[in-house]
């Protein structure tokens, strides 16, 4: 970690951002991979704009991907200090980012569905689990607890092909309306993610949304990675949990 790096230093623009690159959070002064940060640029009007895809023109300022970091930056005028000018920070910036991350997750699920890497419906999910094909479970945040418990229990079961030593991620960030929109059908409550590149993108974006909503800056470095959902047992309905064997 390079804690002495200037937290207000701006990057040289999107062309200078390489995969695996690191940047300094302007709030915490921690150096992290860009995949765990959010980039911000200034619009011509002087408004602070989140650049989740890290492609917008202009020099960028970076923050840890957490709501608390964004709210702290707005409260302490970190954007004005970093860009060295008067800026306009939308009062709902933290909520805007949450909505953008959720929309990005819906888009990723839609891509996985088009690639044939998602099955939906209780029976099909049950079959995918029994055959050992599922790499993640997806439940609607507003789904009935009974169905969720049954599928989670099957994922934990030591019987049949569903048993494995690797914990199974369970994603519960999206509503049934979100799932309907992503998969182009109605009344989707349960889905299973199958192996494939599009599915990995969905899990990566799930991790980022979880980090934004739940992870504090003191634990995110040690407990999360871009592609491995972190264990968050019992955190409301907005969570990524991991289900292992009952005796694990």
C-alpha positions in Angstrom: 0.0 0.0 0.0 1.2 3.5 -0.8 -0.6 5.4 1.9 1.5 8.5 1.3 0.2 9.0 -2.2 -1.6 12.3 -2.9 -5.3 11.5 -2.4 -6.3 14.4 -4.6 -4.1 13.4 -7.5 -6.1 13.0 -10.8 -5.5 10.4 -13.4 -4.3 11.4 -16.9 -7.5 10.3 -18.5 -9.2 6.9 -19.5 -6.5 5.9 -21.9 -4.0 5.7 -19.0 -6.1 3.1 -17.2 -4.9 -0.4 -17.7 -6.5 -3.6 -16.4 -5.1 -4.4 -13.0 -4.0 -0.8 -12.5 -4.2 0.8 -9.0 -5.3 4.2 -7.9 -5.6 6.0 -4.6 -8.9 6.7 -3.0 -9.2 10.4 -2.4 -11.0 9.8 1.0 -9.2 6.9 2.6 -5.8 7.4 0.9 -5.7 3.6 0.3 -4.3 2.3 -3.0 -6.6 -0.3 -4.6 -7.2 -2.0 -7.9 -9.4 0.2 -10.2 -12.0 -2.7 -10.1 -12.6 -1.8 -6.4 -12.9 1.9 -7.0 -15.3 4.4 -8.7 -13.9 7.0 -11.1 -15.4 10.5 -11.2 -15.0 13.2 -13.9 -16.4 16.7 -14.3 -19.1 17.4 -16.8 -18.7 20.6 -18.9 -21.3 22.2 -16.5 -19.0 21.5 -13.6 -21.1 18.7 -12.2 -19.5 15.6 -10.7 -20.3 12.5 -12.8 -19.6 8.9 -11.8 -17.7 7.0 -14.5 -18.4 3.4 -13.7 -17.0 2.1 -17.0 -13.9 4.2 -16.6 -14.2 5.5 -20.2 -15.4 9.1 -19.9 -13.0 11.8 -21.2 -11.1 14.1 -18.9 -9.0 13.6 -15.8 -10.6 11.5 -13.1 -10.7 11.3 -9.3 -11.1 8.0 -7.6 -13.0 6.8 -4.5 -13.4 3.4 -2.8 -16.6 1.7 -4.1 -18.6 2.3 -1.0 -21.5 4.6 -0.2 -19.7 5.9 2.9 -16.7 7.0 0.8 -19.0 8.9 -1.6 -21.0 10.6 1.2 -17.8 11.5 3.0 -16.3 13.0 -0.2 -19.3 15.1 -0.7 -19.4 16.3 2.9 -15.7 17.1 3.1 -15.6 18.8 -0.3 -13.1 16.3 -1.6 -14.3 16.7 -5.2 -13.6 20.5 -5.1 -10.2 19.9 -3.5 -9.3 17.2 -6.0 -10.4 18.9 -9.2 -9.1 22.2 -7.7 -12.2 24.2 -8.8 -15.7 24.8 -7.8 -17.8 21.8 -8.6 -21.5 20.8 -8.3 -22.1 17.6 -6.4 -25.6 16.3 -6.8 -27.3 15.9 -3.4 -28.3 12.4 -4.4 -25.0 11.3 -5.8 -24.7 8.2 -3.6 -28.2 7.1 -4.6 -27.4 7.7 -8.3 -24.4 5.4 -8.0 -26.4 2.7 -6.3 -29.0 2.9 -9.1 -26.3 2.7 -11.8 -24.7 -0.3 -10.1 -28.0 -2.1 -9.9 -28.8 -1.3 -13.5 -25.4 -2.6 -14.5 -26.2 -5.8 -12.6 -29.5 -6.2 -14.4 -27.7 -5.7 -17.8 -25.1 -8.3 -16.9 -27.9 -10.8 -16.0 -29.6 -10.1 -19.3 -26.3 -10.8 -21.1 -25.9 -14.1 -19.2 -29.5 -15.0 -20.1 -28.9 -14.3 -23.8 -25.8 -16.5 -23.7 -27.8 -19.4 -22.3 -26.0 -19.2 -18.9 -29.2 -18.7 -16.8 -32.1 -21.0 -16.0 -35.2 -19.6 -14.2 -38.1 -21.1 -12.3 -38.1 -23.2 -9.2 -38.1 -26.5 -11.0 -35.4 -25.7 -13.4 -33.2 -24.2 -10.7 -33.8 -27.3 -8.6 -32.7 -29.5 -11.6 -29.6 -27.4 -12.2 -28.6 -27.8 -8.6 -29.2 -31.5 -8.6 -27.1 -31.9 -11.7 -24.3 -29.8 -10.3 -24.6 -27.2 -13.1 -25.3 -24.1 -11.1 -22.4 -21.8 -10.2 -24.6 -19.4 -8.3 -28.2 -19.0 -7.0 -30.2 -15.9 -7.7 -33.3 -15.1 -5.6 -35.6 -12.1 -5.9 -35.2 -9.8 -2.9 -38.9 -9.8 -2.5 -39.2 -13.6 -3.0 -41.1 -15.8 -0.5 -38.8 -17.2 2.3 -40.1 -20.7 1.9 -38.9 -21.2 -1.7 -35.6 -19.6 -0.9 -35.0 -21.8 2.1 -35.8 -25.0 0.0 -33.3 -24.1 -2.8 -30.7 -23.0 -0.3 -31.1 -26.3 1.5 -30.7 -28.2 -1.7 -27.5 -26.2 -2.5 -26.2 -27.2 0.9 -27.2 -30.8 0.6 -24.6 -33.5 0.5 -26.8 -35.6 -1.8 -26.3 -36.1 -5.5 -24.3 -34.1 -8.0 -25.1 -30.8 -6.3 -22.6 -31.5 -3.5 -19.3 -29.8 -3.8 -16.6 -28.5 -1.5 -16.8 -25.0 -3.2 -19.3 -22.7 -1.6 -22.1 -21.5 -3.9 -22.7 -17.8 -4.1 -26.3 -16.6 -3.5 -27.3 -13.3 -4.9 -30.3 -11.4 -3.5 -29.8 -7.8 -4.7 -32.5 -7.7 -7.4 -36.3 -7.5 -7.2 -38.6 -9.8 -9.1 -39.3 -6.9 -11.4 -35.5 -6.6 -12.1 -35.3 -10.3 -12.8 -38.3 -10.1 -15.2 -36.7 -7.3 -17.1 -33.3 -9.0 -17.3 -34.7 -12.4 -18.5 -37.6 -11.2 -20.6 -40.3 -13.1 -18.8 -42.7 -12.6 -15.9 -42.8 -13.7 -12.3 -39.1 -14.7 -12.0 -38.3 -15.4 -8.3 -35.5 -17.9 -8.6 -32.7 -18.4 -11.1 -29.5 -20.3 -11.4 -26.3 -19.0 -13.0 -24.5 -21.5 -15.2 -20.8 -21.6 -16.1 -19.6 -19.0 -18.6 -17.9 -15.7 -19.1 -21.2 -13.7 -18.9 -22.0 -15.3 -15.6 -18.6 -14.3 -14.2 -19.3 -10.7 -15.2 -22.6 -10.9 -13.3 -20.9 -12.2 -10.2 -18.2 -9.5 -10.5 -20.8 -6.8 -10.6 -22.7 -8.4 -7.8 -19.6 -8.1 -5.7 -19.1 -4.5 -6.5 -22.7 -3.6 -5.6 -22.4 -5.6 -2.3 -19.1 -3.7 -1.5 -20.8 -0.4 -2.3 -23.8 -1.1 0.0 -22.2 -3.2 2.8 -18.5 -3.2 3.0 -16.7 -0.6 5.1 -13.2 0.6 4.0 -11.5 -1.1 7.0 -12.5 -4.6 5.8 -13.0 -4.5 2.1 -9.3 -5.0 1.2 -9.0 -8.2 3.2 -12.5 -9.6 2.7 -13.3 -9.0 -1.0 -12.0 -9.5 -4.5 -13.4 -8.5 -7.9 -14.6 -12.0 -8.7 -15.2 -13.8 -5.4 -18.4 -13.0 -3.5 -17.8 -12.3 0.1 -19.7 -14.0 2.9 -22.3 -11.7 4.4 -24.6 -14.0 6.3 -27.9 -12.6 7.6 -27.6 -9.1 6.1 -31.2 -8.1 5.2 -32.2 -9.2 1.7 -29.6 -7.3 -0.2 -26.6 -9.6 0.0 -24.3 -12.1 -1.6 -23.9 -15.2 0.6 -22.1 -18.4 0.1 -23.6 -21.8 0.7 -21.3 -24.7 1.5 -22.0 -28.2 2.5 -23.7 -28.7 5.9 -20.7 -30.3 7.3 -18.3 -27.7 5.8 
